[in-house]
Amino acid sequence: MIEAFHYTCEGESHKAVNKVGQDYSSSCIINDLAIAIVCDGHGGDCYFRSNIGSQCAVDATLEAVSFFVEKVGDGLITDQKFRAVGPTSSINDAEELSEVDIAFRQLFSSIIYKWNEKIKEHAHTVPLTDWEKKNVPQKYLDEFLKSETFEKHYGCTLMTYVQTSKYWFAFHIGDGKCLFFQKDPIWKEPIPWDKKCFLNETTSLCDNSPIDEFRYCYEGDGNFPIAVMLGSDGIDDSFGETGNLANFYIQILKSLAKEGIAATKASLIETLPQLSKIGSKDDMSVACVCNMEQVKENINLFIRYQIDKAYKELEEIEERIKHLIIRRDSLYSFSDKKSQIDYQLTVKDLQRAVETRKKLADKHNRLVEELPEGMLRPYFIEDDDLSVNSPELPKVDEPEQETTEPVEEVSPDTQKDDTKLQGKKAAKSSTHNRLRHQQITLKQVRQSHGRAKK
């Protein structure tokens, strides 16, 4: 069964200045048509009605897509192999346009036209509000009152996913992320990225030629994603790397599989405002279309992806701990002030690395507990005392004093043997865990779900 949901929350930075949220999202299922949309209004002073622009973009898209699917989609996209197209400005020659490309450009043109009509109607029928008069710089209010076109005042981005029983397609202008979740690879970004969307810069429906900035992809050969997650840039800016964003969305999919849509949405209502507060502080929107049966059937694959990610991070921190132990021990026999400072800094780095390893191991093992019993063993930390117990040196910030006891010399051979021994013990733990981790491979998990390799 195909399900869809969406949620938008106001950003922490907007709450602080009593500014309305500018994101808007929507999702719906009409017969066998599923649609998810996320729009993000711009935050600059001149875009003071971008929250309305986002709503108008959603409405315009729903109208245009419904017509496209009814009149055009089946005949064009059914049986088509996957294809992704970057910003359509790259298609310079009209001869390069396929029949499908032409149809999508007509769809985007229809969305832009409908959006312009809707914002124009709003501008003409809704006078400036008291908040606008008080908070928007006068020069932008004057421009608005004298203008015949209002794109800049209502500017926003647009991201959409559409699925029928025969095909799917997705398109995007602006920033934010659209992720597909499937069996192999676990996740991907199917819509090509636009390099113009960088830091605070983004393409937009209010640009001079927005039709040339749409990116899109489609497929009609029977392959469908298990789930599709659309999120405004307020979400992906909070996670940095896209892999961390994918991990967040997998948490949502796990909640869907175990708790259902109502409980998952209730959790998002609580979680997203907190994420905005500690993360980007921007508005946050998420919209999802998913096959609930397949989400439940493949949930162990998603969990295993999270475990593999945690295990990779553990391998990296184990390697760092090993190098820090070697560096700490190499500095201990020196009595000069610089070496003592380096020693104490290395000990602190080592302590932090050990604490990080403990947190990662706990995370790894909690995920292992979510799998069926016996599928994967927990991560085991061995010989932890090697990295924690560091001999103390005299504090370097104290005045230098003559010592009455000679500093014990450590012969190079003895220190070399001790370092080799501790390095071997640290490596032993890493090898032990690697062998445990490889007991059940990702391929075997997939085969347990009856998946044949292509």
RAPE-V373222 format. One record per residue. N is the residue number from 1. RES is the residue in three letters. OMEGA is omega as a letter, one per 20 degrees, with the letter a starting at -180 (999 if undefined). D_FIRST is the distance of its C-alpha to the first C-alpha in Angstrom with 2 decimals. Layout:
n=N res=RES omega=OMEGA d_first=D_FIRST
n=N res=RES omega=OMEGA d_first=D_FIRST
This chain:
n=1 res=MET omega=r d_first=0.00
n=2 res=ILE omega=r d_first=3.81
n=3 res=GLU omega=r d_first=6.39
n=4 res=ALA omega=r d_first=10.11
n=5 res=PHE omega=r d_first=13.42
n=6 res=HIS omega=r d_first=17.08
n=7 res=TYR omega=r d_first=20.47
n=8 res=THR omega=r d_first=24.08
n=9 res=CYS omega=r d_first=27.21
n=10 res=GLU omega=a d_first=30.86
n=11 res=GLY omega=a d_first=32.75
n=12 res=GLU omega=a d_first=35.56
n=13 res=SER omega=r d_first=38.11
n=14 res=HIS omega=r d_first=37.36
n=15 res=LYS omega=a d_first=37.79
n=16 res=ALA omega=a d_first=41.13
n=17 res=VAL omega=r d_first=42.58
n=18 res=ASN omega=a d_first=40.85
n=19 res=LYS omega=a d_first=38.98
n=20 res=VAL omega=r d_first=35.79
n=21 res=GLY omega=a d_first=32.59
n=22 res=GLN omega=r d_first=31.95
n=23 res=ASP omega=r d_first=28.26
n=24 res=TYR omega=a d_first=25.60
n=25 res=SER omega=r d_first=21.82
n=26 res=SER omega=r d_first=19.06
n=27 res=SER omega=r d_first=15.35
n=28 res=CYS omega=r d_first=13.60
n=29 res=ILE omega=r d_first=10.92
n=30 res=ILE omega=a d_first=12.91
n=31 res=ASN omega=r d_first=11.58
n=32 res=ASP omega=r d_first=10.06
n=33 res=LEU omega=r d_first=12.05
n=34 res=ALA omega=a d_first=11.15
n=35 res=ILE omega=r d_first=14.40
n=36 res=ALA omega=a d_first=15.83
n=37 res=ILE omega=r d_first=19.63
n=38 res=VAL omega=r d_first=22.34
n=39 res=CYS omega=a d_first=26.02
n=40 res=ASP omega=r d_first=29.04
n=41 res=GLY omega=a d_first=32.35
n=42 res=HIS omega=a d_first=35.55
n=43 res=GLY omega=a d_first=37.85
n=44 res=GLY omega=a d_first=41.34
n=45 res=ASP omega=a d_first=43.74
n=46 res=CYS omega=r d_first=43.68
n=47 res=TYR omega=a d_first=39.89
n=48 res=PHE omega=r d_first=40.37
n=49 res=ARG omega=a d_first=37.78
n=50 res=SER omega=r d_first=35.04
n=51 res=ASN omega=r d_first=32.77
n=52 res=ILE omega=r d_first=33.00
n=53 res=GLY omega=r d_first=32.63
n=54 res=SER omega=r d_first=29.23
n=55 res=GLN omega=r d_first=28.06
n=56 res=CYS omega=r d_first=29.56
n=57 res=ALA omega=r d_first=27.88
n=58 res=VAL omega=a d_first=24.38
n=59 res=ASP omega=r d_first=25.35
n=60 res=ALA omega=a d_first=26.97
n=61 res=THR omega=r d_first=24.04
n=62 res=LEU omega=r d_first=21.55
n=63 res=GLU omega=a d_first=24.16
n=64 res=ALA omega=a d_first=25.01
n=65 res=VAL omega=r d_first=21.55
n=66 res=SER omega=r d_first=20.48
n=67 res=PHE omega=a d_first=23.69
n=68 res=PHE omega=a d_first=23.35
n=69 res=VAL omega=a d_first=19.96
n=70 res=GLU omega=a d_first=21.30
n=71 res=LYS omega=a d_first=24.70
n=72 res=VAL omega=a d_first=24.66
n=73 res=GLY omega=a d_first=21.49
n=74 res=ASP omega=a d_first=20.72
n=75 res=GLY omega=a d_first=24.35
n=76 res=LEU omega=a d_first=24.88
n=77 res=ILE omega=r d_first=21.99
n=78 res=THR omega=r d_first=20.42
n=79 res=ASP omega=r d_first=21.88
n=80 res=GLN omega=r d_first=23.31
n=81 res=LYS omega=r d_first=23.65
n=82 res=PHE omega=r d_first=22.89
n=83 res=ARG omega=r d_first=25.56
n=84 res=ALA omega=a d_first=26.45
n=85 res=VAL omega=r d_first=29.28
n=86 res=GLY omega=r d_first=31.29
n=87 res=PRO omega=a d_first=33.14
n=88 res=THR omega=r d_first=33.98
n=89 res=SER omega=r d_first=37.60
n=90 res=SER omega=r d_first=37.90
n=91 res=ILE omega=a d_first=37.67
n=92 res=ASN omega=a d_first=41.28
n=93 res=ASP omega=a d_first=42.05
n=94 res=ALA omega=a d_first=40.45
n=95 res=GLU omega=r d_first=40.74
n=96 res=GLU omega=a d_first=38.17
n=97 res=LEU omega=r d_first=35.47
n=98 res=SER omega=r d_first=33.18
n=99 res=GLU omega=r d_first=31.67
n=100 res=VAL omega=r d_first=28.34
n=101 res=ASP omega=r d_first=30.34
n=102 res=ILE omega=a d_first=32.16
n=103 res=ALA omega=r d_first=29.02
n=104 res=PHE omega=r d_first=27.61
n=105 res=ARG omega=r d_first=31.04
n=106 res=GLN omega=r d_first=31.03
n=107 res=LEU omega=a d_first=27.68
n=108 res=PHE omega=r d_first=29.16
n=109 res=SER omega=r d_first=32.37
n=110 res=SER omega=r d_first=30.63
n=111 res=ILE omega=a d_first=28.93
n=112 res=ILE omega=a d_first=32.34
n=113 res=TYR omega=a d_first=34.14
n=114 res=LYS omega=r d_first=31.85
n=115 res=TRP omega=r d_first=32.00
n=116 res=ASN omega=r d_first=35.78
n=117 res=GLU omega=a d_first=36.09
n=118 res=LYS omega=a d_first=34.13
n=119 res=ILE omega=r d_first=36.11
n=120 res=LYS omega=r d_first=39.32
n=121 res=GLU omega=r d_first=38.68
n=122 res=HIS omega=a d_first=38.01
n=123 res=ALA omega=a d_first=41.15
n=124 res=HIS omega=a d_first=43.27
n=125 res=THR omega=a d_first=42.13
n=126 res=VAL omega=a d_first=41.72
n=127 res=PRO omega=r d_first=45.03
n=128 res=LEU omega=a d_first=45.48
n=129 res=THR omega=r d_first=44.57
n=130 res=ASP omega=r d_first=46.97
n=131 res=TRP omega=r d_first=44.89
n=132 res=GLU omega=a d_first=45.01
n=133 res=LYS omega=a d_first=48.74
n=134 res=LYS omega=a d_first=49.35
n=135 res=ASN omega=a d_first=47.17
n=136 res=VAL omega=r d_first=46.88
n=137 res=PRO omega=a d_first=49.96
n=138 res=GLN omega=a d_first=52.12
n=139 res=LYS omega=r d_first=52.08
n=140 res=TYR omega=r d_first=48.32
n=141 res=LEU omega=r d_first=48.75
n=142 res=ASP omega=r d_first=51.59
n=143 res=GLU omega=a d_first=49.52
n=144 res=PHE omega=a d_first=46.75
n=145 res=LEU omega=a d_first=49.29
n=146 res=LYS omega=a d_first=51.01
n=147 res=SER omega=r d_first=47.99
n=148 res=GLU omega=r d_first=46.67
n=149 res=THR omega=a d_first=43.51
n=150 res=PHE omega=a d_first=41.40
n=151 res=GLU omega=a d_first=39.02
n=152 res=LYS omega=a d_first=40.60
n=153 res=HIS omega=a d_first=40.39
n=154 res=TYR omega=a d_first=36.65
n=155 res=GLY omega=r d_first=35.66
n=156 res=CYS omega=r d_first=32.22
n=157 res=THR omega=a d_first=29.77
n=158 res=LEU omega=r d_first=26.43
n=159 res=MET omega=a d_first=23.30
n=160 res=THR omega=r d_first=20.20
n=161 res=TYR omega=a d_first=16.97
n=162 res=VAL omega=r d_first=15.42
n=163 res=GLN omega=r d_first=12.56
n=164 res=THR omega=r d_first=12.17
n=165 res=SER omega=a d_first=11.05
n=166 res=LYS omega=a d_first=14.53
n=167 res=TYR omega=r d_first=15.57
n=168 res=TRP omega=r d_first=15.58
n=169 res=PHE omega=a d_first=18.65
n=170 res=ALA omega=r d_first=20.03
n=171 res=PHE omega=a d_first=23.48
n=172 res=HIS omega=r d_first=25.75
n=173 res=ILE omega=a d_first=29.25
n=174 res=GLY omega=a d_first=30.68
n=175 res=ASP omega=a d_first=29.91
n=176 res=GLY omega=a d_first=26.97
n=177 res=LYS omega=r d_first=24.48
n=178 res=CYS omega=a d_first=21.16
n=179 res=LEU omega=r d_first=19.83
n=180 res=PHE omega=r d_first=17.27
n=181 res=PHE omega=a d_first=16.13
n=182 res=GLN omega=a d_first=15.93
n=183 res=LYS omega=a d_first=17.80
n=184 res=ASP omega=i d_first=21.13
n=185 res=PRO omega=a d_first=22.39
n=186 res=ILE omega=r d_first=20.33
n=187 res=TRP omega=r d_first=20.54
n=188 res=LYS omega=r d_first=22.25
n=189 res=GLU omega=a d_first=23.33
n=190 res=PRO omega=a d_first=22.63
n=191 res=ILE omega=r d_first=24.53
n=192 res=PRO omega=r d_first=28.28
n=193 res=TRP omega=r d_first=30.24
n=194 res=ASP omega=a d_first=33.16
n=195 res=LYS omega=r d_first=36.33
n=196 res=LYS omega=r d_first=37.47
n=197 res=CYS omega=a d_first=34.99
n=198 res=PHE omega=a d_first=37.20
n=199 res=LEU omega=a d_first=38.04
n=200 res=ASN omega=r d_first=38.49
n=201 res=GLU omega=r d_first=38.48
n=202 res=THR omega=r d_first=35.49
n=203 res=THR omega=a d_first=34.90
n=204 res=SER omega=r d_first=33.96
n=205 res=LEU omega=a d_first=33.46
n=206 res=CYS omega=r d_first=37.03
n=207 res=ASP omega=a d_first=38.60
n=208 res=ASN omega=r d_first=41.13
n=209 res=SER omega=a d_first=38.96
n=210 res=PRO omega=a d_first=35.33
n=211 res=ILE omega=a d_first=34.08
n=212 res=ASP omega=a d_first=35.62
n=213 res=GLU omega=r d_first=33.81
n=214 res=PHE omega=r d_first=30.16
n=215 res=ARG omega=a d_first=28.40
n=216 res=TYR omega=r d_first=25.29
n=217 res=CYS omega=a d_first=23.26
n=218 res=TYR omega=r d_first=20.96
n=219 res=GLU omega=a d_first=19.59
n=220 res=GLY omega=a d_first=18.68
n=221 res=ASP omega=r d_first=19.29
n=222 res=GLY omega=r d_first=15.79
n=223 res=ASN omega=r d_first=15.59
n=224 res=PHE omega=r d_first=12.85
n=225 res=PRO omega=r d_first=13.06
n=226 res=ILE omega=r d_first=10.91
n=227 res=ALA omega=r d_first=11.64
n=228 res=VAL omega=r d_first=14.20
n=229 res=MET omega=r d_first=16.68
n=230 res=LEU omega=r d_first=19.33
n=231 res=GLY omega=r d_first=22.41
n=232 res=SER omega=a d_first=25.81
n=233 res=ASP omega=r d_first=28.93
n=234 res=GLY omega=r d_first=29.73
n=235 res=ILE omega=a d_first=27.13
n=236 res=ASP omega=r d_first=28.03
n=237 res=ASP omega=a d_first=31.72
n=238 res=SER omega=a d_first=31.39
n=239 res=PHE omega=r d_first=30.35
n=240 res=GLY omega=a d_first=32.63
n=241 res=GLU omega=a d_first=31.37
n=242 res=THR omega=r d_first=27.89
n=243 res=GLY omega=r d_first=27.37
n=244 res=ASN omega=r d_first=27.83
n=245 res=LEU omega=r d_first=25.32
n=246 res=ALA omega=r d_first=22.74
n=247 res=ASN omega=r d_first=23.68
n=248 res=PHE omega=r d_first=23.06
n=249 res=TYR omega=r d_first=19.55
n=250 res=ILE omega=r d_first=18.88
n=251 res=GLN omega=r d_first=20.12
n=252 res=ILE omega=r d_first=17.47
n=253 res=LEU omega=r d_first=14.70
n=254 res=LYS omega=r d_first=16.52
n=255 res=SER omega=r d_first=16.59
n=256 res=LEU omega=a d_first=12.84
n=257 res=ALA omega=a d_first=12.54
n=258 res=LYS omega=a d_first=15.49
n=259 res=GLU omega=a d_first=15.72
n=260 res=GLY omega=a d_first=12.53
n=261 res=ILE omega=a d_first=12.51
n=262 res=ALA omega=a d_first=15.59
n=263 res=ALA omega=r d_first=17.72
n=264 res=THR omega=r d_first=16.89
n=265 res=LYS omega=r d_first=17.90
n=266 res=ALA omega=r d_first=20.92
n=267 res=SER omega=r d_first=21.88
n=268 res=LEU omega=r d_first=21.78
n=269 res=ILE omega=r d_first=23.95
n=270 res=GLU omega=a d_first=26.43
n=271 res=THR omega=a d_first=26.18
n=272 res=LEU omega=r d_first=26.34
n=273 res=PRO omega=r d_first=29.67
n=274 res=GLN omega=r d_first=31.15
n=275 res=LEU omega=r d_first=30.05
n=276 res=SER omega=a d_first=31.68
n=277 res=LYS omega=a d_first=34.79
n=278 res=ILE omega=a d_first=35.34
n=279 res=GLY omega=a d_first=33.90
n=280 res=SER omega=a d_first=34.19
n=281 res=LYS omega=a d_first=34.96
n=282 res=ASP omega=r d_first=33.09
n=283 res=ASP omega=a d_first=30.34
n=284 res=MET omega=r d_first=26.88
n=285 res=SER omega=r d_first=23.57
n=286 res=VAL omega=r d_first=20.13
n=287 res=ALA omega=a d_first=16.94
n=288 res=CYS omega=r d_first=13.61
n=289 res=VAL omega=a d_first=10.50
n=290 res=CYS omega=r d_first=8.24
n=291 res=ASN omega=a d_first=5.55
n=292 res=MET omega=r d_first=5.82
n=293 res=GLU omega=a d_first=6.44
n=294 res=GLN omega=r d_first=8.80
n=295 res=VAL omega=a d_first=10.27
n=296 res=LYS omega=a d_first=11.29
n=297 res=GLU omega=a d_first=12.48
n=298 res=ASN omega=a d_first=14.55
n=299 res=ILE omega=r d_first=15.78
n=300 res=ASN omega=r d_first=19.22
n=301 res=LEU omega=a d_first=19.61
n=302 res=PHE omega=r d_first=19.26
n=303 res=ILE omega=a d_first=21.70
n=304 res=ARG omega=r d_first=24.00
n=305 res=TYR omega=r d_first=24.12
n=306 res=GLN omega=r d_first=25.32
n=307 res=ILE omega=r d_first=27.83
n=308 res=ASP omega=r d_first=29.14
n=309 res=LYS omega=r d_first=29.65
n=310 res=ALA omega=a d_first=31.52
n=311 res=TYR omega=r d_first=33.54
n=312 res=LYS omega=r d_first=34.62
n=313 res=GLU omega=r d_first=35.84
n=314 res=LEU omega=r d_first=37.68
n=315 res=GLU omega=a d_first=39.38
n=316 res=GLU omega=a d_first=40.55
n=317 res=ILE omega=r d_first=41.94
n=318 res=GLU omega=r d_first=43.63
n=319 res=GLU omega=r d_first=45.36
n=320 res=ARG omega=r d_first=46.48
n=321 res=ILE omega=a d_first=47.83
n=322 res=LYS omega=r d_first=49.76
n=323 res=HIS omega=r d_first=51.41
n=324 res=LEU omega=r d_first=52.22
n=325 res=ILE omega=a d_first=53.91
n=326 res=ILE omega=r d_first=56.03
n=327 res=ARG omega=r d_first=56.96
n=328 res=ARG omega=a d_first=57.79
n=329 res=ASP omega=r d_first=60.05
n=330 res=SER omega=a d_first=61.75
n=331 res=LEU omega=a d_first=62.74
n=332 res=TYR omega=a d_first=64.04
n=333 res=SER omega=a d_first=67.44
n=334 res=PHE omega=a d_first=68.38
n=335 res=SER omega=r d_first=70.32
n=336 res=ASP omega=a d_first=70.47
n=337 res=LYS omega=a d_first=68.78
n=338 res=LYS omega=r d_first=66.23
n=339 res=SER omega=r d_first=65.01
n=340 res=GLN omega=r d_first=64.74
n=341 res=ILE omega=r d_first=62.59
n=342 res=ASP omega=r d_first=60.36
n=343 res=TYR omega=a d_first=60.21
n=344 res=GLN omega=r d_first=59.11
n=345 res=LEU omega=r d_first=56.45
n=346 res=THR omega=r d_first=55.13
n=347 res=VAL omega=r d_first=55.03
n=348 res=LYS omega=r d_first=52.97
n=349 res=ASP omega=a d_first=50.55
n=350 res=LEU omega=r d_first=50.35
n=351 res=GLN omega=r d_first=49.66
n=352 res=ARG omega=r d_first=46.82
n=353 res=ALA omega=r d_first=45.36
n=354 res=VAL omega=r d_first=45.58
n=355 res=GLU omega=r d_first=43.82
n=356 res=THR omega=r d_first=41.03
n=357 res=ARG omega=r d_first=40.73
n=358 res=LYS omega=r d_first=40.48
n=359 res=LYS omega=r d_first=37.63
n=360 res=LEU omega=r d_first=35.76
n=361 res=ALA omega=r d_first=36.38
n=362 res=ASP omega=r d_first=35.09
n=363 res=LYS omega=r d_first=31.89
n=364 res=HIS omega=a d_first=31.53
n=365 res=ASN omega=r d_first=32.14
n=366 res=ARG omega=r d_first=29.74
n=367 res=LEU omega=r d_first=26.96
n=368 res=VAL omega=r d_first=28.28
n=369 res=GLU omega=r d_first=27.97
n=370 res=GLU omega=r d_first=24.19
n=371 res=LEU omega=r d_first=24.03
n=372 res=PRO omega=a d_first=24.67
n=373 res=GLU omega=r d_first=28.38
n=374 res=GLY omega=a d_first=30.59
n=375 res=MET omega=a d_first=28.26
n=376 res=LEU omega=a d_first=30.45
n=377 res=ARG omega=r d_first=33.68
n=378 res=PRO omega=r d_first=34.51
n=379 res=TYR omega=a d_first=36.74
n=380 res=PHE omega=r d_first=40.39
n=381 res=ILE omega=a d_first=43.05
n=382 res=GLU omega=r d_first=46.44
n=383 res=ASP omega=a d_first=49.94
n=384 res=ASP omega=a d_first=48.83
n=385 res=ASP omega=a d_first=52.49
n=386 res=LEU omega=a d_first=53.41
n=387 res=SER omega=a d_first=51.74
n=388 res=VAL omega=a d_first=52.43
n=389 res=ASN omega=r d_first=56.09
n=390 res=SER omega=r d_first=57.98
n=391 res=PRO omega=a d_first=61.78
n=392 res=GLU omega=r d_first=62.93
n=393 res=LEU omega=r d_first=65.46
n=394 res=PRO omega=a d_first=67.90
n=395 res=LYS omega=a d_first=66.26
n=396 res=VAL omega=a d_first=66.93
n=397 res=ASP omega=r d_first=67.33
n=398 res=GLU omega=r d_first=70.37
n=399 res=PRO omega=a d_first=73.87
n=400 res=GLU omega=r d_first=74.95
n=401 res=GLN omega=r d_first=77.39
n=402 res=GLU omega=r d_first=79.51
n=403 res=THR omega=a d_first=78.20
n=404 res=THR omega=r d_first=80.71
n=405 res=GLU omega=r d_first=78.68
n=406 res=PRO omega=r d_first=78.13
n=407 res=VAL omega=a d_first=74.57
n=408 res=GLU omega=r d_first=73.62
n=409 res=GLU omega=r d_first=73.30
n=410 res=VAL omega=a d_first=70.51
n=411 res=SER omega=r d_first=71.46
n=412 res=PRO omega=a d_first=69.23
n=413 res=ASP omega=a d_first=68.81
n=414 res=THR omega=a d_first=67.74
n=415 res=GLN omega=r d_first=65.24
n=416 res=LYS omega=a d_first=63.84
n=417 res=ASP omega=a d_first=63.38
n=418 res=ASP omega=a d_first=61.68
n=419 res=THR omega=r d_first=59.27
n=420 res=LYS omega=a d_first=58.41
n=421 res=LEU omega=a d_first=57.85
n=422 res=GLN omega=r d_first=55.47
n=423 res=GLY omega=r d_first=53.62
n=424 res=LYS omega=a d_first=53.17
n=425 res=LYS omega=r d_first=51.89
n=426 res=ALA omega=a d_first=49.35
n=427 res=ALA omega=a d_first=48.21
n=428 res=LYS omega=r d_first=48.05
n=429 res=SER omega=a d_first=45.34
n=430 res=SER omega=r d_first=43.26
n=431 res=THR omega=r d_first=43.66
n=432 res=HIS omega=r d_first=42.85
n=433 res=ASN omega=a d_first=39.51
n=434 res=ARG omega=r d_first=38.70
n=435 res=LEU omega=r d_first=39.23
n=436 res=ARG omega=a d_first=37.03
n=437 res=HIS omega=a d_first=34.26
n=438 res=GLN omega=a d_first=34.40
n=439 res=GLN omega=r d_first=34.02
n=440 res=ILE omega=a d_first=30.35
n=441 res=THR omega=r d_first=29.44
n=442 res=LEU omega=r d_first=26.22
n=443 res=LYS omega=r d_first=26.40
n=444 res=GLN omega=r d_first=26.61
n=445 res=VAL omega=r d_first=23.57
n=446 res=ARG omega=a d_first=21.56
n=447 res=GLN omega=r d_first=23.15
n=448 res=SER omega=r d_first=22.19
n=449 res=HIS omega=r d_first=18.52
n=450 res=GLY omega=a d_first=19.65
n=451 res=ARG omega=r d_first=19.77
n=452 res=ALA omega=r d_first=22.69
n=453 res=LYS omega=r d_first=24.59
n=454 res=LYS omega=999 d_first=24.77
